[in-house]
Amino acid sequence: MCDYSLHHVASRPAKVGDKLVTSAFDGSATHGFCGVDHADVAACLRPGTELAFENGVESNHATLGGLGVEYAELDGKVARFTQINMDQPHAFHDALEFPDGKIVLVTHLRKGQRATVLQLPPVGEPAKKEEIVIVPAYIG
């Protein structure tokens, strides 16, 4: 999804292979993702979406609750999109979780960082396992 503060910004769902960039949107106090060729349209991610960044990811807050560090580089170039603080309707929700367990709000990412959507989470109900049918062997 797109964070609550991006609801008035044009948006579209992200797709596998999308080339995205972190951006600030006109009329919004938050940052988010947009396509590299469509800076005015937010690319909305679903929880579980996996991203690969071109370079080390930089954030102005190393971790939630951490000290404000001026654009500290985080370990890893791969992250999974998640949402946090869902019990707080007017808080930022969009975040990235890194393999080392660090969680960073998307709005804290340095503007201009490029990423590619690697994988989307499944939609709807999980696929059912095939039913196994046992056919009696023909003995003849």
C-alpha positions as CSV (number, residue, x, y, z in Angstrom):
1,M,0.0,0.0,0.0
2,C,1.0,3.6,-0.1
3,D,1.4,5.4,3.2
4,Y,-1.5,7.5,4.5
5,S,0.1,10.8,3.5
6,L,0.3,9.7,-0.1
7,H,-3.4,9.0,-0.5
8,H,-3.8,12.3,-2.4
9,V,-1.0,11.4,-4.8
10,A,-1.6,9.5,-8.1
11,S,-0.5,5.9,-7.6
12,R,-0.2,2.5,-9.2
13,P,0.7,-1.0,-7.9
14,A,4.3,-2.0,-8.3
15,K,5.1,-4.9,-10.6
16,V,8.0,-7.4,-10.7
17,G,10.9,-5.9,-12.6
18,D,9.9,-2.3,-11.9
19,K,12.8,0.2,-11.7
20,L,11.9,2.4,-8.8
21,V,13.5,5.5,-7.1
22,T,12.9,7.0,-3.7
23,S,11.2,10.3,-4.1
24,A,9.4,13.2,-2.3
25,F,6.0,14.0,-3.8
26,D,4.5,17.4,-4.3
27,G,2.1,18.4,-1.5
28,S,3.3,15.5,0.7
29,A,5.6,15.5,3.8
30,T,6.6,11.9,3.2
31,H,8.9,10.1,0.8
32,G,7.9,7.0,-1.2
33,F,8.8,5.1,-4.3
34,C,8.0,6.0,-7.9
35,G,9.0,4.7,-11.3
36,V,12.3,6.1,-12.6
37,D,10.3,7.6,-15.5
38,H,7.2,8.7,-13.6
39,A,8.2,10.9,-10.7
40,D,4.7,12.1,-10.2
41,V,3.1,8.6,-9.7
42,A,3.7,6.7,-6.4
43,A,4.5,3.0,-6.9
44,C,2.6,1.2,-4.1
45,L,4.2,-1.9,-2.6
46,R,2.4,-4.7,-0.8
47,P,3.8,-6.1,2.4
48,G,6.2,-8.9,1.5
49,T,7.5,-7.2,-1.7
50,E,11.2,-7.7,-2.1
51,L,13.5,-5.0,-3.5
52,A,17.1,-5.0,-4.6
53,F,18.9,-1.6,-4.4
54,E,21.6,-0.6,-6.8
55,N,23.8,0.7,-4.0
56,G,24.0,0.6,-0.3
57,V,20.8,2.0,1.2
58,E,21.1,5.3,3.0
59,S,18.7,6.4,5.7
60,N,18.6,9.5,8.0
61,H,17.7,7.2,10.9
62,A,19.7,4.0,11.1
63,T,16.8,2.1,12.8
64,L,13.5,2.9,14.5
65,G,14.1,4.3,17.9
66,G,17.8,4.9,17.1
67,L,19.7,8.1,17.1
68,G,19.3,10.4,14.2
69,V,22.3,9.8,12.0
70,E,22.8,11.9,8.9
71,Y,22.2,9.4,6.1
72,A,23.9,6.3,7.6
73,E,24.4,3.5,5.1
74,L,22.6,0.3,6.1
75,D,24.0,-3.2,5.7
76,G,22.6,-5.0,2.6
77,K,21.1,-4.1,-0.7
78,V,18.1,-6.3,-0.4
79,A,15.0,-5.5,1.7
80,R,11.4,-6.6,2.2
81,F,8.6,-4.1,2.3
82,T,6.5,-4.2,5.5
83,Q,4.1,-2.0,7.4
84,I,4.4,-1.0,11.0
85,N,2.5,1.1,13.6
86,M,-0.8,-0.1,12.1
87,D,-2.6,0.7,15.4
88,Q,-1.7,4.4,14.9
89,P,-3.7,5.7,11.9
90,H,-1.8,9.0,11.5
91,A,1.7,7.5,11.8
92,F,4.0,6.5,9.0
93,H,3.5,2.8,8.2
94,D,5.6,2.0,5.1
95,A,8.9,0.5,6.1
96,L,11.7,-1.8,4.8
97,E,13.0,-4.8,6.7
98,F,16.6,-5.8,6.1
99,P,18.1,-9.3,6.4
100,D,19.8,-8.3,9.7
101,G,16.4,-7.4,11.2
102,K,16.7,-3.6,11.0
103,I,13.5,-1.8,10.1
104,V,13.6,1.6,8.4
105,L,10.7,3.8,7.5
106,V,10.5,4.5,3.8
107,T,10.0,8.2,4.5
108,H,13.5,8.2,6.1
109,L,15.3,6.9,3.0
110,R,17.5,9.4,1.2
111,K,15.8,10.7,-2.0
112,G,17.1,9.4,-5.3
113,Q,18.0,5.8,-4.4
114,R,17.2,3.2,-7.1
115,A,15.8,-0.2,-6.5
116,T,14.3,-3.0,-8.6
117,V,11.2,-5.0,-7.6
118,L,12.4,-8.6,-7.3
119,Q,9.3,-10.4,-6.1
120,L,5.7,-9.7,-5.1
121,P,3.9,-11.6,-2.3
122,P,1.2,-14.0,-3.4
123,V,-2.3,-12.5,-3.9
124,G,-5.4,-14.0,-2.2
125,E,-5.7,-17.5,-1.0
126,P,-2.6,-19.8,-1.2
127,A,-2.7,-22.3,-4.0
128,K,-4.2,-25.6,-3.0
129,K,-2.1,-28.7,-3.1
130,E,-3.0,-31.1,-5.8
131,E,-5.2,-33.9,-4.7
132,I,-3.4,-37.2,-4.9
133,V,-5.5,-39.9,-6.4
134,I,-4.5,-43.5,-5.7
135,V,-5.5,-45.7,-8.6
136,P,-5.5,-49.4,-7.9
137,A,-2.9,-51.3,-9.9
138,Y,-4.2,-53.5,-12.6
139,I,-3.2,-57.0,-12.1
140,G,-4.0,-59.2,-15.0
